[in-house]
């Protein structure tokens, strides 16, 4: 009976751990702006928002215990889990249909 109780409590703890969605607060190194990142690995999505700007829903394309890579229409996000750093590429087309990009880096807490 004790083993059954221990197994049930173990499974409840595992379920509670997987139910929580981690969120990160990231700061740009170039500016004082703050980005909010909510990672939902079950739905394979990341919500990315920079202070008072538009919220972006990104699709996780690759993840493991070391990193997460996600993409949106014009955003590519890479988060290094252990170092808690991120790189964001914002891509756009100019009038000549040439692809340009801006890169931002920062640290998440």
Biopython code that builds the backbone (N, CA, C, O; Angstrom):
import numpy as np
from Bio.PDB.StructureBuilder import StructureBuilder

atoms = [
    (1, "UNK", "N", (0.817, -1.194, 0.000)),
    (1, "UNK", "CA", (0.000, 0.000, 0.000)),
    (1, "UNK", "C", (0.871, 1.274, 0.000)),
    (1, "UNK", "O", (0.555, 2.258, -0.668)),
    (2, "UNK", "N", (1.967, 1.227, 0.761)),
    (2, "UNK", "CA", (2.860, 2.385, 0.795)),
    (2, "UNK", "C", (3.462, 2.654, -0.573)),
    (2, "UNK", "O", (3.607, 3.805, -0.983)),
    (3, "UNK", "N", (3.807, 1.591, -1.269)),
    (3, "UNK", "CA", (4.384, 1.759, -2.606)),
    (3, "UNK", "C", (3.377, 2.403, -3.543)),
    (3, "UNK", "O", (3.743, 3.258, -4.349)),
    (4, "UNK", "N", (2.117, 2.006, -3.449)),
    (4, "UNK", "CA", (1.071, 2.602, -4.285)),
    (4, "UNK", "C", (0.931, 4.091, -3.990)),
    (4, "UNK", "O", (0.814, 4.890, -4.918)),
    (5, "UNK", "N", (0.940, 4.474, -2.728)),
    (5, "UNK", "CA", (0.838, 5.880, -2.346)),
    (5, "UNK", "C", (2.048, 6.658, -2.857)),
    (5, "UNK", "O", (1.898, 7.772, -3.357)),
    (6, "UNK", "N", (3.238, 6.086, -2.737)),
    (6, "UNK", "CA", (4.439, 6.751, -3.240)),
    (6, "UNK", "C", (4.394, 6.925, -4.752)),
    (6, "UNK", "O", (4.772, 7.979, -5.264)),
    (7, "UNK", "N", (3.941, 5.914, -5.462)),
    (7, "UNK", "CA", (3.836, 6.028, -6.918)),
    (7, "UNK", "C", (2.823, 7.091, -7.324)),
    (7, "UNK", "O", (3.082, 7.868, -8.243)),
    (8, "UNK", "N", (1.694, 7.137, -6.666)),
    (8, "UNK", "CA", (0.677, 8.146, -6.990)),
    (8, "UNK", "C", (1.212, 9.544, -6.708)),
    (8, "UNK", "O", (1.020, 10.445, -7.524)),
    (9, "UNK", "N", (1.886, 9.750, -5.562)),
    (9, "UNK", "CA", (2.434, 11.074, -5.264)),
    (9, "UNK", "C", (3.527, 11.458, -6.256)),
    (9, "UNK", "O", (3.636, 12.626, -6.630)),
    (10, "UNK", "N", (4.336, 10.494, -6.687)),
    (10, "UNK", "CA", (5.366, 10.764, -7.684)),
    (10, "UNK", "C", (4.747, 11.223, -8.998)),
    (10, "UNK", "O", (5.203, 12.204, -9.585)),
    (11, "UNK", "N", (3.706, 10.518, -9.473)),
    (11, "UNK", "CA", (3.064, 10.894, -10.728)),
    (11, "UNK", "C", (2.368, 12.243, -10.630)),
    (11, "UNK", "O", (2.332, 12.985, -11.611)),
    (12, "UNK", "N", (1.819, 12.575, -9.475)),
    (12, "UNK", "CA", (1.203, 13.888, -9.300)),
    (12, "UNK", "C", (2.246, 14.999, -9.358)),
    (12, "UNK", "O", (1.992, 16.058, -9.933)),
    (13, "UNK", "N", (3.422, 14.764, -8.766)),
    (13, "UNK", "CA", (4.486, 15.764, -8.822)),
    (13, "UNK", "C", (5.001, 15.948, -10.241)),
    (13, "UNK", "O", (5.267, 17.074, -10.662)),
    (14, "UNK", "N", (5.143, 14.860, -10.979)),
    (14, "UNK", "CA", (5.592, 14.947, -12.373)),
    (14, "UNK", "C", (4.566, 15.695, -13.203)),
    (14, "UNK", "O", (4.931, 16.541, -14.019)),
    (15, "UNK", "N", (3.285, 15.398, -13.011)),
    (15, "UNK", "CA", (2.229, 16.087, -13.760)),
    (15, "UNK", "C", (2.207, 17.569, -13.437)),
    (15, "UNK", "O", (2.017, 18.388, -14.336)),
    (16, "UNK", "N", (2.396, 17.934, -12.180)),
    (16, "UNK", "CA", (2.409, 19.347, -11.807)),
    (16, "UNK", "C", (3.605, 20.064, -12.413)),
    (16, "UNK", "O", (3.486, 21.222, -12.814)),
    (17, "UNK", "N", (4.744, 19.408, -12.487)),
    (17, "UNK", "CA", (5.937, 19.995, -13.085)),
    (17, "UNK", "C", (5.737, 20.248, -14.566)),
    (17, "UNK", "O", (6.118, 21.309, -15.062)),
    (18, "UNK", "N", (5.150, 19.306, -15.284)),
    (18, "UNK", "CA", (4.925, 19.479, -16.724)),
    (18, "UNK", "C", (3.814, 20.467, -17.014)),
    (18, "UNK", "O", (3.792, 21.053, -18.097)),
    (19, "UNK", "N", (2.890, 20.676, -16.089)),
    (19, "UNK", "CA", (1.783, 21.595, -16.322)),
    (19, "UNK", "C", (2.226, 23.044, -16.250)),
    (19, "UNK", "O", (1.610, 23.901, -16.884)),
    (20, "UNK", "N", (3.275, 23.344, -15.500)),
    (20, "UNK", "CA", (3.727, 24.726, -15.385)),
    (20, "UNK", "C", (4.470, 25.136, -16.646)),
    (20, "UNK", "O", (5.255, 24.366, -17.199)),
    (21, "UNK", "N", (4.212, 26.356, -17.089)),
    (21, "UNK", "CA", (4.857, 26.892, -18.277)),
    (21, "UNK", "C", (5.942, 27.864, -17.848)),
    (21, "UNK", "O", (5.639, 28.870, -17.205)),
    (22, "UNK", "N", (7.200, 27.593, -18.185)),
    (22, "UNK", "CA", (8.256, 28.523, -17.764)),
    (22, "UNK", "C", (8.175, 29.835, -18.533)),
    (22, "UNK", "O", (7.818, 29.857, -19.711)),
    (23, "UNK", "N", (8.504, 30.904, -17.869)),
    (23, "UNK", "CA", (8.577, 32.185, -18.550)),
    (23, "UNK", "C", (9.915, 32.822, -18.208)),
    (23, "UNK", "O", (10.471, 32.589, -17.135)),
    (24, "UNK", "N", (10.413, 33.608, -19.111)),
    (24, "UNK", "CA", (11.693, 34.269, -18.930)),
    (24, "UNK", "C", (11.511, 35.761, -19.110)),
    (24, "UNK", "O", (10.667, 36.203, -19.890)),
    (25, "UNK", "N", (12.297, 36.529, -18.393)),
    (25, "UNK", "CA", (12.359, 37.963, -18.632)),
    (25, "UNK", "C", (13.749, 38.224, -19.176)),
    (25, "UNK", "O", (14.747, 37.917, -18.523)),
    (26, "UNK", "N", (13.815, 38.792, -20.374)),
    (26, "UNK", "CA", (15.094, 38.984, -21.056)),
    (26, "UNK", "C", (15.371, 40.467, -21.230)),
    (26, "UNK", "O", (14.453, 41.248, -21.480)),
    (27, "UNK", "N", (16.622, 40.855, -21.102)),
    (27, "UNK", "CA", (17.030, 42.243, -21.286)),
    (27, "UNK", "C", (17.985, 42.346, -22.467)),
    (27, "UNK", "O", (18.925, 41.562, -22.596)),
    (28, "UNK", "N", (17.727, 43.322, -23.321)),
    (28, "UNK", "CA", (18.644, 43.578, -24.431)),
    (28, "UNK", "C", (19.940, 44.144, -23.898)),
    (28, "UNK", "O", (19.934, 44.928, -22.949)),
    (29, "UNK", "N", (21.045, 43.758, -24.496)),
    (29, "UNK", "CA", (22.326, 44.330, -24.083)),
    (29, "UNK", "C", (22.542, 45.703, -24.715)),
    (29, "UNK", "O", (23.262, 46.534, -24.161)),
    (30, "UNK", "N", (21.918, 45.950, -25.883)),
    (30, "UNK", "CA", (22.125, 47.217, -26.573)),
    (30, "UNK", "C", (21.248, 48.333, -26.018)),
    (30, "UNK", "O", (21.615, 49.505, -26.106)),
    (31, "UNK", "N", (20.107, 47.991, -25.455)),
    (31, "UNK", "CA", (19.170, 49.004, -24.960)),
    (31, "UNK", "C", (18.701, 48.618, -23.574)),
    (31, "UNK", "O", (19.129, 47.605, -23.019)),
    (32, "UNK", "N", (17.829, 49.421, -23.026)),
    (32, "UNK", "CA", (17.277, 49.122, -21.706)),
    (32, "UNK", "C", (15.904, 48.473, -21.808)),
    (32, "UNK", "O", (15.225, 48.317, -20.794)),
    (33, "UNK", "N", (15.484, 48.094, -23.000)),
    (33, "UNK", "CA", (14.175, 47.480, -23.154)),
    (33, "UNK", "C", (14.171, 46.057, -22.612)),
    (33, "UNK", "O", (15.205, 45.391, -22.574)),
    (34, "UNK", "N", (13.005, 45.606, -22.198)),
    (34, "UNK", "CA", (12.846, 44.271, -21.653)),
    (34, "UNK", "C", (11.913, 43.473, -22.540)),
    (34, "UNK", "O", (10.871, 43.974, -22.963)),
    (35, "UNK", "N", (12.279, 42.246, -22.822)),
    (35, "UNK", "CA", (11.425, 41.339, -23.601)),
    (35, "UNK", "C", (10.886, 40.274, -22.671)),
    (35, "UNK", "O", (11.598, 39.767, -21.804)),
    (36, "UNK", "N", (9.625, 39.941, -22.858)),
    (36, "UNK", "CA", (9.006, 38.887, -22.082)),
    (36, "UNK", "C", (8.833, 37.669, -22.962)),
    (36, "UNK", "O", (8.296, 37.761, -24.066)),
    (37, "UNK", "N", (9.285, 36.536, -22.479)),
    (37, "UNK", "CA", (9.241, 35.298, -23.244)),
    (37, "UNK", "C", (8.479, 34.259, -22.427)),
    (37, "UNK", "O", (8.817, 33.997, -21.272)),
    (38, "UNK", "N", (7.448, 33.669, -23.034)),
    (38, "UNK", "CA", (6.727, 32.574, -22.395)),
    (38, "UNK", "C", (6.881, 31.360, -23.295)),
    (38, "UNK", "O", (6.493, 31.385, -24.463)),
    (39, "UNK", "N", (7.450, 30.297, -22.739)),
    (39, "UNK", "CA", (7.720, 29.085, -23.505)),
    (39, "UNK", "C", (6.679, 28.038, -23.157)),
    (39, "UNK", "O", (6.490, 27.708, -21.986)),
    (40, "UNK", "N", (6.004, 27.514, -24.171)),
    (40, "UNK", "CA", (5.052, 26.425, -23.966)),
    (40, "UNK", "C", (5.498, 25.273, -24.863)),
    (40, "UNK", "O", (5.133, 25.211, -26.037)),
    (41, "UNK", "N", (6.290, 24.364, -24.299)),
    (41, "UNK", "CA", (6.846, 23.280, -25.103)),
    (41, "UNK", "C", (5.794, 22.243, -25.479)),
    (41, "UNK", "O", (5.954, 21.540, -26.477)),
    (42, "UNK", "N", (4.712, 22.136, -24.692)),
    (42, "UNK", "CA", (3.657, 21.183, -25.046)),
    (42, "UNK", "C", (2.953, 21.611, -26.335)),
    (42, "UNK", "O", (2.650, 20.777, -27.188)),
    (43, "UNK", "N", (2.693, 22.918, -26.474)),
    (43, "UNK", "CA", (2.050, 23.435, -27.683)),
    (43, "UNK", "C", (3.057, 23.813, -28.757)),
    (43, "UNK", "O", (2.678, 24.197, -29.863)),
    (44, "UNK", "N", (4.361, 23.704, -28.425)),
    (44, "UNK", "CA", (5.446, 24.050, -29.347)),
    (44, "UNK", "C", (5.360, 25.505, -29.795)),
    (44, "UNK", "O", (5.522, 25.812, -30.976)),
    (45, "UNK", "N", (5.101, 26.411, -28.824)),
    (45, "UNK", "CA", (5.026, 27.837, -29.138)),
    (45, "UNK", "C", (5.814, 28.651, -28.121)),
    (45, "UNK", "O", (6.034, 28.228, -26.986)),
    (46, "UNK", "N", (6.229, 29.832, -28.567)),
    (46, "UNK", "CA", (6.855, 30.822, -27.699)),
    (46, "UNK", "C", (6.133, 32.142, -27.937)),
    (46, "UNK", "O", (5.907, 32.533, -29.082)),
    (47, "UNK", "N", (5.773, 32.823, -26.863)),
    (47, "UNK", "CA", (5.204, 34.157, -26.957)),
    (47, "UNK", "C", (6.320, 35.144, -26.656)),
    (47, "UNK", "O", (6.963, 35.062, -25.610)),
    (48, "UNK", "N", (6.550, 36.084, -27.580)),
    (48, "UNK", "CA", (7.648, 37.048, -27.490)),
    (48, "UNK", "C", (7.064, 38.452, -27.537)),
    (48, "UNK", "O", (6.363, 38.799, -28.487)),
    (49, "UNK", "N", (7.347, 39.265, -26.515)),
    (49, "UNK", "CA", (6.847, 40.639, -26.499)),
    (49, "UNK", "C", (7.926, 41.551, -25.948)),
    (49, "UNK", "O", (8.535, 41.252, -24.921)),
    (50, "UNK", "N", (8.162, 42.653, -26.623)),
    (50, "UNK", "CA", (9.122, 43.654, -26.170)),
    (50, "UNK", "C", (8.335, 44.849, -25.659)),
    (50, "UNK", "O", (7.579, 45.477, -26.400)),
    (51, "UNK", "N", (8.524, 45.153, -24.380)),
    (51, "UNK", "CA", (7.833, 46.218, -23.665)),
    (51, "UNK", "C", (6.500, 46.597, -24.290)),
    (51, "UNK", "O", (5.632, 45.726, -24.347)),
    (52, "UNK", "N", (6.268, 47.754, -24.742)),
    (52, "UNK", "CA", (4.939, 48.163, -25.209)),
    (52, "UNK", "C", (4.749, 47.955, -26.701)),
    (52, "UNK", "O", (4.089, 48.755, -27.365)),
    (53, "UNK", "N", (5.323, 46.889, -27.228)),
    (53, "UNK", "CA", (5.219, 46.630, -28.659)),
    (53, "UNK", "C", (4.389, 45.388, -28.917)),
    (53, "UNK", "O", (3.902, 44.755, -27.981)),
    (54, "UNK", "N", (4.229, 45.043, -30.164)),
    (54, "UNK", "CA", (3.390, 43.919, -30.583)),
    (54, "UNK", "C", (3.880, 42.579, -30.017)),
    (54, "UNK", "O", (5.082, 42.340, -29.904)),
    (55, "UNK", "N", (2.930, 41.720, -29.668)),
    (55, "UNK", "CA", (3.237, 40.376, -29.204)),
    (55, "UNK", "C", (3.336, 39.451, -30.404)),
    (55, "UNK", "O", (2.509, 39.525, -31.313)),
    (56, "UNK", "N", (4.335, 38.584, -30.418)),
    (56, "UNK", "CA", (4.535, 37.644, -31.509)),
    (56, "UNK", "C", (4.428, 36.226, -30.981)),
    (56, "UNK", "O", (4.983, 35.903, -29.930)),
    (57, "UNK", "N", (3.716, 35.380, -31.709)),
    (57, "UNK", "CA", (3.648, 33.954, -31.402)),
    (57, "UNK", "C", (4.607, 33.248, -32.350)),
    (57, "UNK", "O", (4.448, 33.324, -33.569)),
    (58, "UNK", "N", (5.595, 32.566, -31.800)),
    (58, "UNK", "CA", (6.594, 31.872, -32.591)),
    (58, "UNK", "C", (6.401, 30.372, -32.443)),
    (58, "UNK", "O", (5.974, 29.888, -31.395)),
    (59, "UNK", "N", (6.719, 29.647, -33.497)),
    (59, "UNK", "CA", (6.622, 28.190, -33.474)),
    (59, "UNK", "C", (7.992, 27.608, -33.155)),
    (59, "UNK", "O", (8.985, 27.962, -33.791)),
    (60, "UNK", "N", (8.048, 26.713, -32.170)),
    (60, "UNK", "CA", (9.310, 26.056, -31.827)),
    (60, "UNK", "C", (9.640, 25.054, -32.928)),
    (60, "UNK", "O", (8.851, 24.153, -33.210)),
    (61, "UNK", "N", (10.803, 25.214, -33.546)),
    (61, "UNK", "CA", (11.212, 24.313, -34.625)),
    (61, "UNK", "C", (12.222, 23.271, -34.162)),
    (61, "UNK", "O", (12.376, 22.228, -34.797)),
    (62, "UNK", "N", (12.913, 23.552, -33.052)),
    (62, "UNK", "CA", (13.891, 22.595, -32.530)),
    (62, "UNK", "C", (14.142, 22.933, -31.070)),
    (62, "UNK", "O", (14.255, 24.104, -30.708)),
    (63, "UNK", "N", (14.228, 21.906, -30.232)),
    (63, "UNK", "CA", (14.550, 22.140, -28.829)),
    (63, "UNK", "C", (15.148, 20.885, -28.216)),
    (63, "UNK", "O", (14.842, 19.759, -28.610)),
    (64, "UNK", "N", (16.003, 21.118, -27.247)),
    (64, "UNK", "CA", (16.558, 20.033, -26.441)),
    (64, "UNK", "C", (16.946, 20.642, -25.101)),
    (64, "UNK", "O", (16.534, 21.759, -24.790)),
    (65, "UNK", "N", (17.729, 19.928, -24.306)),
    (65, "UNK", "CA", (18.075, 20.448, -22.982)),
    (65, "UNK", "C", (19.051, 21.612, -23.041)),
    (65, "UNK", "O", (19.271, 22.270, -22.023)),
    (66, "UNK", "N", (19.647, 21.890, -24.203)),
    (66, "UNK", "CA", (20.631, 22.962, -24.329)),
    (66, "UNK", "C", (20.089, 24.241, -24.969)),
    (66, "UNK", "O", (20.538, 25.332, -24.620)),
    (67, "UNK", "N", (19.147, 24.134, -25.885)),
    (67, "UNK", "CA", (18.675, 25.321, -26.593)),
    (67, "UNK", "C", (17.237, 25.152, -27.084)),
    (67, "UNK", "O", (16.689, 24.050, -27.107)),
    (68, "UNK", "N", (16.652, 26.276, -27.474)),
    (68, "UNK", "CA", (15.343, 26.316, -28.126)),
    (68, "UNK", "C", (15.484, 27.213, -29.345)),
    (68, "UNK", "O", (16.054, 28.299, -29.250)),
    (69, "UNK", "N", (14.979, 26.779, -30.477)),
    (69, "UNK", "CA", (14.940, 27.611, -31.680)),
    (69, "UNK", "C", (13.481, 27.755, -32.087)),
    (69, "UNK", "O", (12.742, 26.772, -32.140)),
    (70, "UNK", "N", (13.071, 28.988, -32.374)),
    (70, "UNK", "CA", (11.689, 29.252, -32.763)),
    (70, "UNK", "C", (11.663, 30.252, -33.905)),
    (70, "UNK", "O", (12.574, 31.066, -34.059)),
    (71, "UNK", "N", (10.596, 30.176, -34.711)),
    (71, "UNK", "CA", (10.456, 31.074, -35.866)),
    (71, "UNK", "C", (9.051, 31.622, -35.963)),
    (71, "UNK", "O", (8.071, 30.971, -35.601)),
    (72, "UNK", "N", (8.988, 32.841, -36.466)),
    (72, "UNK", "CA", (7.740, 33.477, -36.822)),
    (72, "UNK", "C", (7.848, 33.936, -38.256)),
    (72, "UNK", "O", (8.746, 33.514, -38.984)),
    (73, "UNK", "N", (6.931, 34.806, -38.671)),
    (73, "UNK", "CA", (6.953, 35.285, -40.053)),
    (73, "UNK", "C", (8.253, 36.009, -40.366)),
    (73, "UNK", "O", (8.869, 35.755, -41.401)),
    (74, "UNK", "N", (8.677, 36.906, -39.484)),
    (74, "UNK", "CA", (9.907, 37.653, -39.736)),
    (74, "UNK", "C", (10.840, 37.674, -38.523)),
    (74, "UNK", "O", (11.692, 38.556, -38.411)),
    (75, "UNK", "N", (10.683, 36.705, -37.617)),
    (75, "UNK", "CA", (11.510, 36.642, -36.416)),
    (75, "UNK", "C", (12.089, 35.240, -36.265)),
    (75, "UNK", "O", (11.387, 34.242, -36.433)),
    (76, "UNK", "N", (13.374, 35.182, -35.946)),
    (76, "UNK", "CA", (14.020, 33.924, -35.585)),
    (76, "UNK", "C", (14.599, 34.130, -34.190)),
    (76, "UNK", "O", (15.351, 35.078, -33.962)),
    (77, "UNK", "N", (14.250, 33.243, -33.254)),
    (77, "UNK", "CA", (14.678, 33.364, -31.865)),
    (77, "UNK", "C", (15.430, 32.111, -31.460)),
    (77, "UNK", "O", (14.984, 30.995, -31.724)),
    (78, "UNK", "N", (16.572, 32.301, -30.817)),
    (78, "UNK", "CA", (17.351, 31.190, -30.293)),
    (78, "UNK", "C", (17.670, 31.488, -28.833)),
    (78, "UNK", "O", (18.200, 32.552, -28.513)),
    (79, "UNK", "N", (17.347, 30.545, -27.949)),
    (79, "UNK", "CA", (17.617, 30.707, -26.521)),
    (79, "UNK", "C", (18.534, 29.580, -26.076)),
    (79, "UNK", "O", (18.230, 28.405, -26.284)),
    (80, "UNK", "N", (19.655, 29.938, -25.462)),
    (80, "UNK", "CA", (20.542, 28.947, -24.860)),
    (80, "UNK", "C", (20.095, 28.761, -23.421)),
    (80, "UNK", "O", (20.184, 29.687, -22.615)),
    (81, "UNK", "N", (19.611, 27.559, -23.092)),
    (81, "UNK", "CA", (19.019, 27.319, -21.781)),
    (81, "UNK", "C", (20.012, 27.492, -20.632)),
    (81, "UNK", "O", (19.712, 28.203, -19.674)),
    (82, "UNK", "N", (21.186, 26.860, -20.703)),
    (82, "UNK", "CA", (22.119, 26.888, -19.584)),
    (82, "UNK", "C", (22.718, 28.272, -19.364)),
    (82, "UNK", "O", (22.867, 28.707, -18.222)),
    (83, "UNK", "N", (23.059, 28.959, -20.430)),
    (83, "UNK", "CA", (23.646, 30.291, -20.315)),
    (83, "UNK", "C", (22.582, 31.368, -20.144)),
    (83, "UNK", "O", (22.906, 32.504, -19.796)),
    (84, "UNK", "N", (21.312, 31.027, -20.386)),
    (84, "UNK", "CA", (20.185, 31.965, -20.308)),
    (84, "UNK", "C", (20.429, 33.200, -21.163)),
    (84, "UNK", "O", (20.189, 34.327, -20.729)),
    (85, "UNK", "N", (20.904, 32.978, -22.371)),
    (85, "UNK", "CA", (21.098, 34.064, -23.323)),
    (85, "UNK", "C", (20.215, 33.827, -24.537)),
    (85, "UNK", "O", (19.763, 32.706, -24.772)),
    (86, "UNK", "N", (19.972, 34.871, -25.300)),
    (86, "UNK", "CA", (19.150, 34.727, -26.489)),
    (86, "UNK", "C", (19.716, 35.558, -27.627)),
    (86, "UNK", "O", (20.450, 36.524, -27.419)),
    (87, "UNK", "N", (19.355, 35.157, -28.826)),
    (87, "UNK", "CA", (19.668, 35.910, -30.036)),
    (87, "UNK", "C", (18.378, 36.010, -30.833)),
    (87, "UNK", "O", (17.691, 35.009, -31.034)),
    (88, "UNK", "N", (18.046, 37.207, -31.285)),
    (88, "UNK", "CA", (16.849, 37.427, -32.088)),
    (88, "UNK", "C", (17.273, 38.039, -33.406)),
    (88, "UNK", "O", (18.066, 38.980, -33.437)),
    (89, "UNK", "N", (16.747, 37.507, -34.486)),
    (89, "UNK", "CA", (16.957, 38.090, -35.811)),
    (89, "UNK", "C", (15.612, 38.573, -36.317)),
    (89, "UNK", "O", (14.663, 37.794, -36.411)),
    (90, "UNK", "N", (15.525, 39.856, -36.645)),
    (90, "UNK", "CA", (14.315, 40.436, -37.220)),
    (90, "UNK", "C", (14.586, 40.665, -38.696)),
    (90, "UNK", "O", (15.426, 41.486, -39.063)),
    (91, "UNK", "N", (13.877, 39.944, -39.530)),
    (91, "UNK", "CA", (14.129, 40.002, -40.972)),
    (91, "UNK", "C", (13.004, 40.757, -41.669)),
    (91, "UNK", "O", (11.855, 40.727, -41.228)),
    (92, "UNK", "N", (13.345, 41.436, -42.763)),
    (92, "UNK", "CA", (12.350, 42.142, -43.572)),
    (92, "UNK", "C", (12.864, 42.304, -44.991)),
    (92, "UNK", "O", (14.066, 42.236, -45.247)),
    (93, "UNK", "N", (11.935, 42.519, -45.902)),
    (93, "UNK", "CA", (12.287, 42.771, -47.303)),
    (93, "UNK", "C", (12.215, 44.263, -47.579)),
    (93, "UNK", "O", (11.311, 44.943, -47.093)),
    (94, "UNK", "N", (13.163, 44.778, -48.356)),
    (94, "UNK", "CA", (13.094, 46.186, -48.742)),
    (94, "UNK", "C", (12.326, 46.318, -50.060)),
    (94, "UNK", "O", (11.745, 45.349, -50.549)),
    (95, "UNK", "N", (12.332, 47.517, -50.623)),
    (95, "UNK", "CA", (11.584, 47.753, -51.864)),
    (95, "UNK", "C", (12.098, 46.911, -53.026)),
    (95, "UNK", "O", (11.343, 46.629, -53.957)),
    (96, "UNK", "N", (13.346, 46.508, -52.996)),
    (96, "UNK", "CA", (13.937, 45.698, -54.061)),
    (96, "UNK", "C", (13.856, 44.200, -53.761)),
    (96, "UNK", "O", (14.534, 43.402, -54.409)),
    (97, "UNK", "N", (13.043, 43.822, -52.799)),
    (97, "UNK", "CA", (12.891, 42.430, -52.378)),
    (97, "UNK", "C", (14.202, 41.805, -51.911)),
    (97, "UNK", "O", (14.414, 40.602, -52.062)),
    (98, "UNK", "N", (15.078, 42.630, -51.345)),
    (98, "UNK", "CA", (16.304, 42.112, -50.748)),
    (98, "UNK", "C", (16.065, 41.898, -49.263)),
    (98, "UNK", "O", (15.460, 42.731, -48.589)),
    (99, "UNK", "N", (16.547, 40.778, -48.771)),
    (99, "UNK", "CA", (16.336, 40.432, -47.375)),
    (99, "UNK", "C", (17.369, 41.128, -46.501)),
    (99, "UNK", "O", (18.570, 41.050, -46.757)),
    (100, "UNK", "N", (16.893, 41.803, -45.477)),
    (100, "UNK", "CA", (17.771, 42.439, -44.505)),
    (100, "UNK", "C", (17.406, 41.955, -43.116)),
    (100, "UNK", "O", (16.288, 41.489, -42.898)),
    (101, "UNK", "N", (18.324, 42.056, -42.182)),
    (101, "UNK", "CA", (18.043, 41.577, -40.831)),
    (101, "UNK", "C", (18.768, 42.419, -39.795)),
    (101, "UNK", "O", (19.848, 42.955, -40.042)),
    (102, "UNK", "N", (18.146, 42.519, -38.636)),
    (102, "UNK", "CA", (18.765, 43.137, -37.469)),
    (102, "UNK", "C", (18.897, 42.053, -36.415)),
    (102, "UNK", "O", (18.014, 41.208, -36.270)),
    (103, "UNK", "N", (19.999, 42.078, -35.680)),
    (103, "UNK", "CA", (20.244, 41.074, -34.660)),
    (103, "UNK", "C", (20.329, 41.724, -33.300)),
    (103, "UNK", "O", (20.970, 42.762, -33.136)),
    (104, "UNK", "N", (19.682, 41.113, -32.325)),
    (104, "UNK", "CA", (19.724, 41.595, -30.955)),
    (104, "UNK", "C", (20.142, 40.431, -30.065)),
    (104, "UNK", "O", (19.792, 39.279, -30.320)),
    (105, "UNK", "N", (20.884, 40.746, -29.036)),
    (105, "UNK", "CA", (21.282, 39.722, -28.074)),
    (105, "UNK", "C", (20.959, 40.211, -26.671)),
    (105, "UNK", "O", (20.789, 41.410, -26.447)),
    (106, "UNK", "N", (20.878, 39.295, -25.745)),
    (106, "UNK", "CA", (20.602, 39.677, -24.374)),
    (106, "UNK", "C", (20.671, 38.506, -23.438)),
    (106, "UNK", "O", (20.990, 37.388, -23.841)),
    (107, "UNK", "N", (20.369, 38.766, -22.180)),
    (107, "UNK", "CA", (20.426, 37.762, -21.141)),
    (107, "UNK", "C", (19.048, 37.627, -20.511)),
    (107, "UNK", "O", (18.369, 38.625, -20.269)),
    (108, "UNK", "N", (18.635, 36.390, -20.245)),
    (108, "UNK", "CA", (17.346, 36.118, -19.625)),
    (108, "UNK", "C", (17.539, 35.735, -18.162)),
    (108, "UNK", "O", (18.571, 35.182, -17.780)),
    (109, "UNK", "N", (16.555, 36.031, -17.374)),
    (109, "UNK", "CA", (16.611, 35.626, -15.962)),
    (109, "UNK", "C", (15.398, 34.778, -15.618)),
    (109, "UNK", "O", (15.257, 34.336, -14.477)),
]
sb = StructureBuilder()
sb.init_structure("model")
sb.init_model(0)
sb.init_chain("A")
sb.init_seg("    ")
for serial, (resi, resn, name, xyz) in enumerate(atoms, 1):
    if name == "N":
        sb.init_residue(resn, " ", resi, " ")
    sb.init_atom(name, np.array(xyz, "f"), 0.0, 1.0, " ", f" {name:<3s}", serial, name[0])
structure = sb.get_structure()
